[in-house]
Amino acid sequence: MPSGSNHDRITLWSLPIVTGLSFGLLRSTHLTLFVSGGFLFSGLMFGPDLDIYSRQFQRWGWLKWLWRPYQKSLHHRSFLSHGPIIGTALRLLYLLTWLSVLVVLGLIIDQLLGLEGRTLEFVVGLWRSLSQHYPEVIALLVGLEVGAMSHSVSDWSSSAYKRYKAKGLSGLLPEIKLQKRRRKSTRKSSSAKVVGSGSRYRSKK
């Protein structure tokens, strides 16, 4: 698996490529900026390695504690953190959950201080702005996903190369099939032991 510094290099080296491809496909400067910004943010701070004590995690500074429950709930490199689409979607949902908690606290403070629903007005205004600029939101989400996948693909390719060097082509076979074969072999050996012990028991009688 590449180190944190190598992941950073991959993100920075890939940024011009992502920017060029985005502009070539979208023909829009500001949408390209949203894709590139999402890609850079995801690669450096919002990627799959938030499930461990990583560089991405450390870059959140004093907000690192937000990701502690996330880390404790997931195994490193699980499908829920490194999987296509679902990894980014789960992190966004997790972050939105924290934002919802902050909104509820803001509403309570509004009621206590008599601020006449300033927090609610802010949330409604933000929602209207997002709904009116949905192309930019989609471009940002695409950038986040591409940044996350550049991280996961580098992890998977590095692991596959190490398995190939250690085991050859057999190391590239899906791990599920290998596990099933191991389970079958262990079952056969255990059943043979049971039959052998039973026959020895009958011979003694």
Kinemage of the C-alpha trace (Angstrom):
@kinemage 1
@onewidth
@group {chain A} dominant
@subgroup {mainchain}
@vectorlist {calphas} color= white
{ca met a 1} P 0.000 0.000 0.000
{ca pro a 2} L 1.462 3.436 -0.916
{ca ser a 3} L 2.491 5.728 1.924
{ca gly a 4} L 0.724 8.987 2.717
{ca ser a 5} L 3.397 11.016 0.923
{ca asn a 6} L 3.049 8.844 -2.194
{ca his a 7} L -0.720 9.311 -2.138
{ca asp a 8} L -0.171 13.070 -1.980
{ca arg a 9} L 2.171 12.885 -4.962
{ca ile a 10} L -0.348 10.852 -6.930
{ca thr a 11} L -3.032 13.445 -6.191
{ca leu a 12} L -0.857 16.408 -7.165
{ca trp a 13} L 0.533 14.737 -10.290
{ca ser a 14} L -2.945 13.689 -11.383
{ca leu a 15} L -4.475 17.126 -10.845
{ca pro a 16} L -3.395 18.574 -14.236
{ca ile a 17} L -4.742 15.466 -15.986
{ca val a 18} L -8.088 15.688 -14.179
{ca thr a 19} L -8.280 19.408 -14.912
{ca gly a 20} L -7.505 18.930 -18.585
{ca leu a 21} L -9.987 16.098 -19.037
{ca ser a 22} L -12.691 18.000 -17.149
{ca phe a 23} L -12.288 21.107 -19.289
{ca gly a 24} L -12.198 19.010 -22.457
{ca leu a 25} L -15.465 17.285 -21.531
{ca leu a 26} L -17.337 20.161 -19.895
{ca arg a 27} L -16.026 23.153 -21.865
{ca ser a 28} L -16.663 25.231 -18.751
{ca thr a 29} L -14.014 26.957 -16.639
{ca his a 30} L -15.996 27.248 -13.408
{ca leu a 31} L -17.308 23.656 -13.552
{ca thr a 32} L -13.742 22.495 -14.173
{ca leu a 33} L -12.680 24.390 -11.045
{ca phe a 34} L -15.345 22.570 -9.010
{ca val a 35} L -14.230 19.171 -10.324
{ca ser a 36} L -10.553 19.963 -9.721
{ca gly a 37} L -11.247 21.453 -6.292
{ca gly a 38} L -13.272 18.410 -5.258
{ca phe a 39} L -10.535 16.109 -6.562
{ca leu a 40} L -7.823 17.962 -4.626
{ca phe a 41} L -9.882 18.142 -1.421
{ca ser a 42} L -10.757 14.447 -1.625
{ca gly a 43} L -7.187 13.390 -2.338
{ca leu a 44} L -5.693 15.424 0.507
{ca met a 45} L -8.396 15.567 3.216
{ca phe a 46} L -11.574 13.674 2.339
{ca gly a 47} L -10.351 10.343 0.997
{ca pro a 48} L -10.682 6.716 2.070
{ca asp a 49} L -7.815 6.869 4.589
{ca leu a 50} L -9.916 8.852 7.028
{ca asp a 51} L -10.651 5.435 8.545
{ca ile a 52} L -7.148 5.398 10.128
{ca tyr a 53} L -4.686 7.832 11.704
{ca ser a 54} L -3.426 9.099 8.338
{ca arg a 55} L -2.225 12.329 6.755
{ca gln a 56} L -5.764 12.985 5.563
{ca phe a 57} L -7.008 12.621 9.120
{ca gln a 58} L -4.264 14.839 10.573
{ca arg a 59} L -5.014 17.661 8.129
{ca trp a 60} L -8.375 18.231 9.828
{ca gly a 61} L -6.468 19.830 12.694
{ca trp a 62} L -8.584 20.456 15.782
{ca leu a 63} L -11.584 18.998 13.943
{ca lys a 64} L -9.957 15.547 13.864
{ca trp a 65} L -12.247 14.367 16.657
{ca leu a 66} L -15.137 14.455 14.157
{ca trp a 67} L -13.720 11.356 12.461
{ca arg a 68} L -13.019 9.286 15.577
{ca pro a 69} L -16.427 7.512 15.544
{ca tyr a 70} L -16.007 6.928 11.800
{ca gln a 71} L -12.658 5.217 12.385
{ca lys a 72} L -13.996 3.043 15.180
{ca ser a 73} L -16.966 1.929 13.081
{ca leu a 74} L -15.004 0.754 10.028
{ca his a 75} L -12.149 -1.598 9.298
{ca his a 76} L -9.299 -0.102 7.304
{ca arg a 77} L -9.675 -0.579 3.540
{ca ser a 78} L -13.154 -2.020 3.913
{ca phe a 79} L -15.617 -1.639 1.042
{ca leu a 80} L -17.521 0.972 3.038
{ca ser a 81} L -14.500 3.289 3.104
{ca his a 82} L -12.612 2.383 -0.096
{ca gly a 83} L -15.454 1.137 -2.304
{ca pro a 84} L -16.552 3.020 -5.437
{ca ile a 85} L -19.278 5.623 -4.808
{ca ile a 86} L -20.336 4.116 -1.466
{ca gly a 87} L -17.133 5.280 0.257
{ca thr a 88} L -17.579 8.927 -0.753
{ca ala a 89} L -21.343 8.777 -0.166
{ca leu a 90} L -20.873 7.396 3.347
{ca arg a 91} L -18.315 10.067 4.246
{ca leu a 92} L -20.634 12.792 2.944
{ca leu a 93} L -23.544 11.339 4.902
{ca tyr a 94} L -21.390 11.116 8.005
{ca leu a 95} L -20.286 14.748 7.659
{ca leu a 96} L -23.856 15.889 6.994
{ca thr a 97} L -24.921 14.127 10.184
{ca trp a 98} L -22.473 16.243 12.171
{ca leu a 99} L -23.679 19.375 10.374
{ca ser a 100} L -27.257 18.446 11.289
{ca val a 101} L -26.225 18.221 14.932
{ca leu a 102} L -24.707 21.703 14.681
{ca val a 103} L -27.906 23.027 13.088
{ca val a 104} L -30.010 21.596 15.926
{ca leu a 105} L -27.688 23.187 18.475
{ca gly a 106} L -27.949 26.480 16.594
{ca leu a 107} L -31.750 26.326 16.674
{ca ile a 108} L -31.663 25.701 20.427
{ca ile a 109} L -29.323 28.660 20.931
{ca asp a 110} L -31.632 30.815 18.782
{ca gln a 111} L -34.546 29.951 21.028
{ca leu a 112} L -32.580 30.640 24.212
{ca leu a 113} L -31.153 33.961 23.017
{ca gly a 114} L -34.207 35.071 21.050
{ca leu a 115} L -32.386 35.451 17.742
{ca glu a 116} L -35.587 34.908 15.711
{ca gly a 117} L -34.509 31.838 13.773
{ca arg a 118} L -31.259 33.109 12.324
{ca thr a 119} L -29.913 29.557 12.029
{ca leu a 120} L -33.034 28.377 10.191
{ca glu a 121} L -32.796 31.292 7.764
{ca phe a 122} L -29.174 30.434 7.077
{ca val a 123} L -29.998 26.766 6.396
{ca val a 124} L -32.916 27.645 4.099
{ca gly a 125} L -30.767 30.145 2.186
{ca leu a 126} L -27.984 27.601 1.814
{ca trp a 127} L -30.418 24.965 0.523
{ca arg a 128} L -31.840 27.388 -2.039
{ca ser a 129} L -28.370 28.282 -3.218
{ca leu a 130} L -27.421 24.619 -3.638
{ca ser a 131} L -30.634 23.805 -5.521
{ca gln a 132} L -30.080 26.728 -7.890
{ca his a 133} L -26.486 25.689 -8.609
{ca tyr a 134} L -26.948 21.936 -8.986
{ca pro a 135} L -24.470 21.656 -11.934
{ca glu a 136} L -21.731 22.948 -9.635
{ca val a 137} L -22.823 20.542 -6.893
{ca ile a 138} L -22.679 17.601 -9.308
{ca ala a 139} L -19.254 18.712 -10.561
{ca leu a 140} L -18.003 18.884 -6.965
{ca leu a 141} L -19.364 15.418 -6.178
{ca val a 142} L -17.691 13.994 -9.292
{ca gly a 143} L -14.391 15.552 -8.217
{ca leu a 144} L -14.724 14.064 -4.733
{ca glu a 145} L -15.379 10.598 -6.144
{ca val a 146} L -12.522 10.756 -8.666
{ca gly a 147} L -10.150 11.844 -5.913
{ca ala a 148} L -11.252 8.979 -3.685
{ca met a 149} L -10.958 6.438 -6.501
{ca ser a 150} L -7.443 7.587 -7.385
{ca his a 151} L -6.533 6.721 -3.802
{ca ser a 152} L -8.302 3.341 -3.762
{ca val a 153} L -7.002 2.285 -7.182
{ca ser a 154} L -3.425 3.046 -6.132
{ca asp a 155} L -3.957 0.931 -2.996
{ca trp a 156} L -5.422 -1.995 -4.940
{ca ser a 157} L -2.778 -1.873 -7.694
{ca ser a 158} L 0.044 -1.713 -5.140
{ca ser a 159} L -1.368 -4.697 -3.212
{ca ala a 160} L -1.881 -6.663 -6.442
{ca tyr a 161} L 1.709 -6.003 -7.514
{ca lys a 162} L 3.054 -7.189 -4.150
{ca arg a 163} L 0.948 -10.369 -4.352
{ca tyr a 164} L 2.194 -10.958 -7.897
{ca lys a 165} L 5.810 -10.611 -6.810
{ca ala a 166} L 5.264 -12.981 -3.878
{ca lys a 167} L 3.003 -15.643 -5.458
{ca gly a 168} L 2.999 -15.037 -9.195
{ca leu a 169} L -0.257 -15.165 -11.133
{ca ser a 170} L -1.946 -17.161 -8.366
{ca gly a 171} L -1.602 -14.127 -6.115
{ca leu a 172} L -3.886 -12.168 -8.449
{ca leu a 173} L -6.792 -14.595 -8.036
{ca pro a 174} L -9.739 -13.281 -6.032
{ca glu a 175} L -9.199 -13.826 -2.319
{ca ile a 176} L -12.753 -15.163 -1.958
{ca lys a 177} L -12.007 -18.193 -4.138
{ca leu a 178} L -8.829 -18.899 -2.235
{ca gln a 179} L -10.659 -18.683 1.071
{ca lys a 180} L -13.331 -21.097 -0.177
{ca arg a 181} L -10.660 -23.582 -1.247
{ca arg a 182} L -8.983 -23.312 2.146
{ca arg a 183} L -12.297 -23.880 3.911
{ca lys a 184} L -13.022 -26.955 1.777
{ca ser a 185} L -9.574 -28.383 2.435
{ca thr a 186} L -9.917 -27.812 6.192
{ca arg a 187} L -13.364 -29.420 6.176
{ca lys a 188} L -12.032 -32.467 4.337
{ca ser a 189} L -9.122 -32.819 6.719
{ca ser a 190} L -11.364 -32.453 9.764
{ca ser a 191} L -13.869 -34.998 8.416
{ca ala a 192} L -11.029 -37.419 7.669
{ca lys a 193} L -9.810 -37.053 11.224
{ca val a 194} L -13.317 -37.793 12.560
{ca val a 195} L -13.662 -40.882 10.370
{ca gly a 196} L -10.194 -42.073 11.345
{ca ser a 197} L -10.849 -41.644 15.038
{ca gly a 198} L -14.199 -43.463 14.689
{ca ser a 199} L -12.593 -46.429 12.939
{ca arg a 200} L -9.900 -46.658 15.594
{ca tyr a 201} L -12.585 -46.579 18.262
{ca arg a 202} L -14.467 -49.461 16.577
{ca ser a 203} L -11.301 -51.528 16.200
{ca lys a 204} L -10.580 -51.203 19.901
{ca lys a 205} L -14.063 -52.508 20.720
